[in-house]
Amino acid sequence: MKEVFLTHCFFAMFAIAHAQQENSWVKKADFGGNARQDASGFSIGNKGYIGLGYDATTNYKDFWEYDPVTNIWSQKADFGGIERDGQVGFSIGSKGYIGTGQRVDVTEKYFQDFWEYDPVTNNWTQKADFGGAARRGAVGFSINNKGYIGTGITTYEYPYTFYKDFWEFDPLTNSWLRRSDFAGVERSYAAAFSIGGRGYIGTGVNFNGEGPTNDFWAYDPFTNIWTHMADFVGTNKRSAVAFSIYNKGYVGPGSGGYPVGDSTLWEYDPITDTWVQKADYPGVGRYGTAAFSVEGKAYIGMGVNFIGEMPTNDFWEYSPGITSCPLLTGLRVQKVTDTAALLRWALPTETVSSFKIRYRAVGSTELTKRNVKGGSNYVVLCGLLPNTTYEWQIRSNCTEDTSAWVCGPNFTTASNIAVVSLTDALQAKTNTVQMLVSPNPSKGNFNIHIQLPSKEALTTLIVYNSLGEKVWQQSLGAVNGSVIKNIDLENKLTTGIYTLRIERNDIRLMQKVVVTK
């Protein structure tokens, strides 16, 4: 592999970097490979990575690492798949991912293969193919420990085939799960980024009568819901570059008047749902650029100004000068019991007045919220349901700002040794007890079949909601052995996850009950 070194003095570069003003651009070392458009970029740790793309005659698969500290490009192992452009790239934790795209230098071929890059070993590993159809011009981003890909196009002739399906990739299981379709019109070459616990998609183009678009949407994986946000206020764009820095998003150079590129840069604030124009990109107007962000700065380069022209390889650093309420890191779960869990996070170096935590049982729509003082790095959640999986998010609150939500890892509470806890299997047994709920899910009207110990004992049925609040109770009296009973709560329970609890002085049984209306 070869390295490209900058000839400037390191001390001069250091001085320039520290003298850089907010909302400003600084020219950096040109991209190490050939000039190109429609490459992919992402960051891992304090390094940036760019590769693949097209230069009007040739598709590429070379892959490069950029060190912002030394301003040096180093060539890494070539992408593991076929040369291409129009692909999606993002990082999840310490790994990078690239997939989909097209090859046009030899034949019009579309791809759905998906690859993982490990910067430690400098190796590519093929993963499960993208769950949707092969395509180009899709968008992607990552949230917490999951990746997301959606939209895109196939075919070069009218009527074009555009997509709006949306997929979630789990690197732990190497599997794809289809989520709610993108809520806007089908499109390709949109702009996308993620901030905290939400992803954002907007702009792009649909050639089947829609043209360039300016609508902008937020996706919450917590709820699997899309929300229409403030429309992009700049010129409608396709093939625009997008990235996030701290809790702000940016949409930059793209094709504002296809096929001519523009130089504008716009900043999106998810807290106020507003757009503000920032300093123009100093290079020639262009589209099909690549970008990544590292430690509060963005790095953008390459692209093409006019269709059919040869692309560029210049590379620029953008500094927004944001003083932001910090996104939290180091989220982890410790000491999980049947009814409690200890959540921890790394204390930021910035001053934070408080932290807000929200959590719920997976599948529930009801959130429980907690506030923690700024000097603490943990919270204990009590009153949880045994044998239940929970998801949680946290954000920091500063004097004049609030960070975006960050997702923590899911956790599952333990089963109390005195409790038989029944989940998806619908049925569980001990030596002397058994319970079956059917149907489950239901609309709130279900039957229970209980096998109790042979000794009679006062027995009570109780239903709790996901917040641990009692919503229904009935005594069965002193019973034993086999008990069959119908419970009709269809007019009382709303959609959600409930817990049916059977209490005696010798045993307790618990069963998740799912209600869908």
C-alpha positions, -999 to 999 in steps of 0.1 A, spaced: 0 0 0 12 35 -7 9 67 14 4 102 2 23 128 24 17 165 26 48 185 20 38 214 43 55 219 76 35 201 104 39 232 127 24 254 101 -5 230 96 -10 229 134 -11 267 136 -36 270 108 -59 244 123 -60 261 156 -64 295 140 -94 283 120 -126 303 127 -160 289 132 -182 283 101 -150 283 79 -132 260 54 -96 250 52 -80 233 22 -65 199 30 -43 174 12 -60 162 -21 -77 128 -20 -50 101 -23 -66 82 -52 -78 93 -87 -104 120 -90 -140 106 -89 -176 111 -81 -202 91 -61 -176 76 -37 -185 66 -1 -171 80 31 -174 72 68 -154 76 100 -142 52 126 -126 66 157 -104 96 147 -98 85 111 -119 90 80 -123 65 51 -133 71 14 -134 47 -15 -151 33 -47 -167 57 -72 -166 66 -109 -147 90 -131 -170 91 -162 -151 62 -178 -140 38 -149 -154 24 -118 -131 21 -87 -128 -2 -57 -97 13 -40 -101 24 -4 -83 51 15 -78 62 51 -74 99 61 -57 111 93 -68 146 102 -40 151 126 -12 144 101 -32 154 70 -21 121 53 -39 97 31 -30 60 33 -42 34 8 -58 4 25 -71 -29 13 -93 -27 -18 -131 -30 -13 -140 -67 -12 -167 -66 -39 -168 -55 -75 -159 -19 -86 -190 4 -84 -205 38 -76 -237 50 -61 -233 27 -31 -241 33 6 -215 35 33 -216 40 70 -199 29 102 -212 10 132 -189 11 162 -154 0 152 -164 -14 117 -173 2 84 -200 -11 60 -205 -6 22 -231 -21 0 -255 -18 -30 -245 5 -59 -240 0 -96 -213 -7 -122 -215 14 -154 -180 13 -169 -187 -22 -185 -224 -29 -180 -254 -15 -162 -253 -39 -132 -269 -32 -98 -257 -47 -65 -272 -58 -32 -241 -73 -17 -229 -59 17 -194 -58 31 -178 -51 65 -144 -34 69 -122 -39 99 -95 -12 102 -76 -32 128 -70 -61 104 -74 -41 72 -98 -68 59 -131 -69 42 -157 -96 51 -189 -102 30 -220 -100 51 -257 -109 44 -269 -93 12 -290 -62 16 -326 -72 23 -342 -52 -5 -337 -53 -42 -304 -44 -58 -302 -6 -65 -281 25 -68 -285 59 -52 -298 46 -19 -290 63 14 -279 50 47 -269 59 82 -263 42 116 -280 47 149 -264 32 180 -255 -4 170 -277 -8 139 -274 3 103 -302 15 80 -306 16 42 -335 28 21 -347 45 -11 -328 43 -44 -334 35 -81 -328 9 -108 -331 13 -146 -319 41 -169 -351 43 -190 -385 58 -184 -405 48 -164 -378 45 -138 -380 21 -108 -377 41 -76 -378 27 -41 -390 38 -6 -385 6 13 -364 9 44 -342 -18 61 -324 -23 94 -291 -42 96 -280 -59 129 -243 -67 128 -246 -90 158 -270 -114 140 -259 -104 104 -295 -100 94 -318 -75 78 -352 -65 91 -377 -45 70 -390 -14 88 -416 12 80 -412 24 45 -398 59 40 -428 82 44 -419 106 15 -423 99 -22 -399 73 -37 -366 88 -47 -329 83 -53 -297 102 -44 -313 118 -14 -293 132 16 -292 114 49 -275 116 83 -282 106 119 -282 126 151 -284 107 184 -313 83 183 -329 95 150 -321 93 113 -330 120 87 -336 117 50 -346 144 25 -340 160 -9 -332 137 -38 -350 131 -71 -378 112 -87 -377 114 -125 -413 100 -129 -429 134 -128 -418 145 -94 -384 161 -101 -360 172 -74 -376 172 -39 -371 193 -7 -391 175 19 -373 162 49 -382 134 73 -370 120 107 -370 83 115 -372 70 151 -361 34 154 -375 34 189 -410 38 176 -405 28 139 -422 60 129 -414 87 103 -421 123 111 -423 151 85 -399 179 96 -393 214 82 -386 212 45 -351 218 32 -350 255 24 -322 256 -1 -325 249 -38 -339 214 -43 -310 190 -47 -300 156 -58 -267 138 -50 -260 163 -22 -235 155 5 -248 151 41 -232 146 75 -237 154 111 -215 171 137 -226 167 174 -263 174 174 -266 193 141 -270 180 106 -257 194 73 -267 192 36 -240 205 13 -230 206 -24 -253 188 -47 -270 193 -80 -293 222 -75 -300 227 -112 -292 193 -127 -269 186 -142 -249 215 -127 -235 213 -91 -238 240 -65 -217 250 -35 -242 259 -7 -241 244 28 -271 243 51 -273 234 88 -303 217 104 -311 220 141 -333 191 152 -342 208 185 -357 239 168 -365 221 135 -349 249 115 -324 254 86 -297 280 85 -274 287 56 -237 284 64 -205 294 45 -204 281 9 -181 252 0 -150 270 -14 -143 246 -42 -162 247 -76 -199 238 -73 -204 201 -76 -225 170 -68 -216 134 -60 -191 144 -33 -180 122 -4 -178 133 33 -172 121 69 -169 139 102 -142 135 129 -141 152 163 -163 181 155 -152 188 120 -164 176 85 -142 166 56 -156 169 21 -141 164 -14 -143 150 -49 -174 151 -70 -182 166 -104 -194 200 -115 -212 191 -148 -224 158 -161 -199 143 -185 -170 164 -171 -141 147 -153 -145 149 -115 -122 166 -90 -100 153 -61 -97 184 -39 -105 179 -2 -116 204 24 -122 207 62 -152 224 75 -153 237 111 -188 248 124 -175 260 157 -204 243 175 -204 245 213 -229 217 219 -244 199 248 -224 166 245 -237 133 231 -232 106 258 -209 76 252 -200 45 271 -236 34 276 -238 0 294 -261 -20 317 -249 -37 349 -264 -57 378 -297 -67 362 -321 -85 385 -357 -96 381 -371 -61 389 -341 -37 386 -312 -27 365 -282 -4 369 -275 18 338 -242 36 334 -225 61 310 -193 80 307 -193 114 323 -185 140 296 -158 166 301 -182 194 294 -204 208 321 -238 191 321 -267 202 344 -286 169 342 -293 138 323 -327 125 312 -334 88 307 -364 72 291 -371 35 289 -398 9 282 -405 -27 276 -397 -37 240 -430 -36 220 -447 -12 245 -457 24 235 -455 37 271 -423 54 282 -411 59 317 -387 89 323 -361 96 349 -339 127 356 -304 124 371 -281 152 383 -252 162 360 -224 149 383 -237 113 383 -229 86 357 -255 60 367 -292 54 375 -310 24 391 -343 15 374 -367 -2 398 -401 -18 395 -392 -36 363 -411 -67 351 -393 -100 354 -381 -118 323 -388 -87 301 -365 -70 276 -362 -33 279 -348 -5 256 -336 28 268 -322 62 257 -304 90 274 -296 127 267 -277 154 284 -292 188 294 -270 219 295 -278 254 305 -287 266 270 -289 234 250 -300 198 250 -283 169 232 -299 144 210 -311 111 224 -286 83 224 -297 46 225 -283 23 251 -280 -15 248 -312 -35 254 -313 -56 285 -335 -84 298 -345 -88 335 -341 -121 352 -369 -145 363 -376 -145 401 -368 -180 414 -403 -180 430 -419 -170 397 -427 -189 365 -424 -162 339 -439 -170 305 -429 -151 273 -431 -159 236 -435 -197 241 -469 -190 258 -463 -219 281 -439 -228 309 -438 -256 335 -423 -265 369 -428 -298 387 -464 -289 397 -475 -258 379 -484 -247 344 -501 -218 327 -514 -213 291 -529 -181 277 -548 -183 244 -551 -165 221 -520 -143 226 -519 -117 211 -556 -109 214 -579 -79 215 -581 -82 253 -604 -113 254 -584 -144 262 -586 -177 281 -562 -190 308 -556 -226 317 -537 -229 350 -524 -261 366 -519 -252 403 -504 -271 432 -527 -298 448 -531 -278 480 -559 -253 481 -549 -216 485 -564 -182 480 -556 -172 444 -558 -138 428 -555 -127 392 -539 -93 385 -532 -75 352 -504 -48 351 -496 -24 323 -460 -18 311 -455 9 337 -462 -16 365 -496 -1 373 -524 -24 383 -553 -21 358 -575 -51 368 -578 -76 396 -601 -106 405 -601 -132 433 -606 -168 424 -610 -178 460 -593 -210 474 -586 -232 444 -562 -259 434 -554 -282 405 -567 -274 370 -584 -240 366 -598 -227 333 -611 -191 331 -621 -165 305 -609 -130 310 -627 -103 289 -609 -69 291 -614 -59 255 -632 -27 265 -606 -19 292 -572 -25 277 -556 -5 249 -529 -18 225 -497 -27 245 -479 -53 265 -494 -63 298 -485 -88 326 -510 -113 339 -500 -122 374 -514 -151 395 -506 -148 432 -508 -174 460 -490 -178 492 -470 -207 477 -463 -197 441 -466 -168 417 -471 -171 380 -465 -144 354 -474 -142 317 -469 -115 291 -502 -107 274 -501 -88 241 -531 -67 232 -535 -54 196 -566 -35 185 
